[in-house]
Amino acid sequence: MSMYDAPSGLPSADRAVAVVAEDLAGMRSQAFGLAARAGLDPFFCPVRARGLWGRVPAAWWPVPLRAVDPIDAGAAGLVFSVGGTGGAVGAALRGPGRRVVQIQNPRMRLDRFDLVVANRHDEISGPNVLLSRTALHGVSPERLAAARVEWQPRLGHLPRPLVAVLLGGSNGRFRLDEAVATRLAAQLSDMMRRDGVGVAVTPSRRTGEGVCRIVRDALSPLGGWVWDMCGDNPYLGLLACADAVVVTQDSVSMVSEAVAGMAPVMVVDLPGRSRRIGLFLRELAAAGRIRRFAGRMEDWAVTPLDDTIEVAETMRQRLRLG
């Protein structure tokens, strides 16, 4: 889920950074979040493979800039490339007067970039690599404070303590289908009855319509609220106002944004497997920041966990940005 639009048009050249990535919410949120923390003005350059090149791994493209639709990075002297496909294009854009910071493991030689920002669970290292425990994002204390002012009255009709539920969706690693949604909805309903909590649910773009319907039908009669994907996005407001957060395990970005707030975070197990996400979740659990969702409201002392600002400051120092 992204809180960032993808603005077009070039900002002032001295603070401009071209974000080169596939048009996916999680990729945009990481790049735009890092830019915001570093005081930069990002603009989006979507990467769209041409024809049959879309069926070939980007690392195999002999001339990446010919394999994609034209990329207009303007006069920007700094590029953020994201993911493997974005990384292939970013490496091709690098040259005199233009530095490239790669976000996520590019799955190619790391020395093709000025800096690589990756998660610890990516298990890469090198002299130009910066590692963080969480995905990059823009959920800063200032944004949370502003969202709390806006959304506290709008969520005031829900009982306290308030549990925010962040739903992801099926992907290549985990499954969140109607059968899984039925089990999760039953757990959430039982929690509302047994623990007397209010529940507010926000789906993501990947959440299936059937999943949303099942959760809505189970929770609405009990006073739960499920966003219908119309009107203002409550995502940041829920992170700011919730007393606890329940989030599905399929999205590193959503878990990372959740643990940046003040509320305890419980992670929903899904059918599937990912070594990388497993390592990520184990590290957060060892830090006391998350627990497995067991169908009950849990409350324990936590502090916000967010490595984005440290990464942004280190990047500025390493690149000698202003």
N, C-alpha and C positions, 0 to 999 in steps of 0.2 A: 504494500500500500504506500502510495506516495503522497506527501503533503505539498509537493512542488509541481507547479506547472512547468512547461518547457518553453520559456520565452524565446522568441526569435528577435533578430536585430542585434547589432553589435554595441556593447557598452564601451565606455572610455577605454582606450588601448592600454593605459597604464595598470588598470586593475582587471582587465578582461581575461577570462579563461574560457576556452572552447571545450565543451563537454562532448566527447565523441563516444557514442555508445549506441547499442540497440535501444529502441524505444520501449524500455521496460521500466515499470515504476520503481522497482528496487534499485536498479542501476542509477536512475536519475536521482533518487533520494540520497544515495551515498555521495555522488559527485557534488550535488548542489549543497548538501549538508557540509561537506568539507570546505567548499568555496565560501559559504556563509561564515563559518568559524574562522577562516583565514582572512576575512575582509575583502574578498574578491567578488567580481561581477561575472557570473557564469551565463553563457548562452549555449543553447543546445544544438548540436549537429548530429542528427540521427543517422545511424549506419544501416543502410538497406542493401543487401547483397543483390547483385544483378543476375538474373537468369539462373543458369545451372551452378553458378558459384555458391548459391545458397545451400547446395547439397554437399559442398566440400568444406572440411574444417578450415577455419580462417588461417590457422598456422601453416597450411599448405598453399595458400595463395601466393603465386610467384610475384605478382605486382598488385598488392592490396588495393591501391587507389583506383585501379581499373576494374576491380571486382565489385565495387560498390557504386551507388549513385554519387554524384559529385558532393564533396565535403567542402563547405565554405567556412573555413576557420578565420577568415578575414585577416586582420593584421595582428591577431592575438599572438603574443610571444610565449604563451603558456597553454598547454593542452592537458586536460584530464581525460584519459582513456579508461574505459571500464570494461571488464570482462575479457574473454578471449577474442571475440570478434572486434570489439573496440580497440583492444590492445594491438591487433595486427595493423589496424588503420593508424592508430596513434604512433606506433613505431615508424611507419612509413612517412608520417608527417614531421617527425623529428629532424632537425637540421640546424644550420646556422641561424641564430636569432629566434629559435623556437625550442623550448624545453617541454618534455612530456613527463607527466606523473601518471603512472599506471595504478589504477585501483582494482584490487583483486588479483589473484594469481593469473598471469597472462598465458601460462602454459607455453612459453617460449623463452629464449634467453633473456635473463633479467638485465643484462648490460645494454639492451637496446632501449632502455628508458633511463631518464635522469634519476627518478625515484620510483619505487614500487611500494604501495601501501597495501598491506594484506593483513588478514587475521592470523592469529597464532595457530588456529586449527588448519590453516592452509599448509603448514609445515614446510615453509620455504625460508631461506636466509640468504644474506649477501650484504656487501658493504653499502648498497643503495636501497636496502629494504627497511621499511618501518613497519612494525607489527603492533596490532591492537587486539584487545580481548573481544571487542564488539565490532559490529559493522559500523561504518561511518554514517552519521545522520545529522539532522539539524534540530533535534529536540533539545534545545538549550533551556536553562532555568528561566531565562527571560521570556521565551515563547510559551513555556508552560504557565508562567504567572499571568501572561496576557490571556491565554486560553481559559484559565480558571475564572478570571473576571467575566469573560463572555459567557461561559457555559454553566457556571454554578447556578444561576437562576433558571436556565433552560432545563436543567436536570433536577431541579428542586422538587418535582413531584414524585421522584423515586425514593423508596425507603433507604435508610442508612443502616448499616454500612453498605456502600455501593460497590458492586463488583462489575468491572468492565471486562467484556469478553471480546477478544480480537480473533476473528476467524480468517484463516488463510484458505487454502484449497489444495486439491490434488496437484502433484507435480511429478517429475520423474523419480522422486525418492520416496514420497509419502502419499497416502491415500486419505482423502476426506470426502467420502461419497455419502449417499443417503443412509446407508447402513451405519456408518460411523457417526453421522449426525444424529441418528436416532438414539444411539447410546449416550452421546454427549448431552443431548437435550434432556434425557432422563436424569443424568447426573446434575445438570444445572437446576432442573425442576426440584429435585430432592433437596439440593442445597438451599433453595429459596424457602422451602417448607420447613426444613429442620433448623436452619440457622437464621431465618428471618431477615435475609439480605435482599436488597434491590439488585436487579441485574439489567445492564444496558449492553447491547450487542452491536458491534459494527462489523459487517462483512467486508471483504476486499474484492477487488475485481476478479480474483480467481475463485471466489466462492460460488458454487453452483446454485442455480435458482431453487432446485429441489432441497438443497441443504438449508438455504434461508427459510424456505417454507416450513420445513420440519421444526426448525428452532423457533420460528415465530409462533407456530401453532401450539407448541408446548409451553412457551413462556408467557405469551400475551395474556392468557386467562388468569395467570398468577400475578399480573401486574408488571411483567418484564417488558422491556422496550427493545425493539430490533429496528435498526436504521433501515429504511427502505431504499437507500441509495439515491434519494432525491433531496434536493436542497443542500444546505450547508453540511460539509463533512464533519462529523463529531469526533473523529479519531483523536485529534490532539486534545480536545476538551475532555474526553474520557480518560486519557492518560493523566491529565491535570487534576481531575476531580475525583477519581476513583479511590476507594479505600483499599482495594486489592484488584489485581489484574489476572485474568485467565487468558492465555494465548496458546494457539496451536503451534506445534513444534516445527512445522514445515518451513517457516520463514525466519532466517537469522536476522533480517532487518527488523521485523516486528518485535522479536524478543529483545533485540538491542535497544530499540526505542522505548520499550516498556521498562527496562531496568534503569533507564536514565531518569525516571521519575522517583517519587517518594514512596510508592506503594509496593507491598510485597507482590511478587510475580509467581504464578503457578502455571506450569507448562503442561499442556494436554498431549499425552502420548498418542501417536497415530500409527496405523499399520505401515510398515516400510522400514527402510534402513538408510542411514548416511553416516559414514565414518566421520566426516568433517563436522557435521552438525552434532554428532554424539560427543566429539571432543569439546566443541563449543559449549554445549549444555553442561557437561561435567565440570568444566572450569568455573562456570557461573554458579553451579550448585556448591562447589567446594568453597567459593567465596561467600556463601550464605545468601546469595542474591535471589536465587530461584529455588522452587521446590516442585516436585511432581504434583499435578492436580489429582487429588484422590476423591473428589466429589464433595468436599466440605470447604467452607470458608476457613482460611487460616490467616493468622496475623502474627508477624514477628518483626523485630526491629531490623530495619534496612537503611542503607545509605545509597544515594544515586551512584550508578556505575556507568561512566561514559568516558571513553578514551579519545573521542573525536577532537576535543580542544587541545589535548597534548599533542596529538598527531599534527594538527594544523600549525601549532606553534613550532614544532620541530621541522616541519616542511618549510615554513617561512625562513627559518634560520639556515637550513641546508641550502636552499635556493637563493638566499640573500634577497628576499622579496621586501623591498621598502623598509 
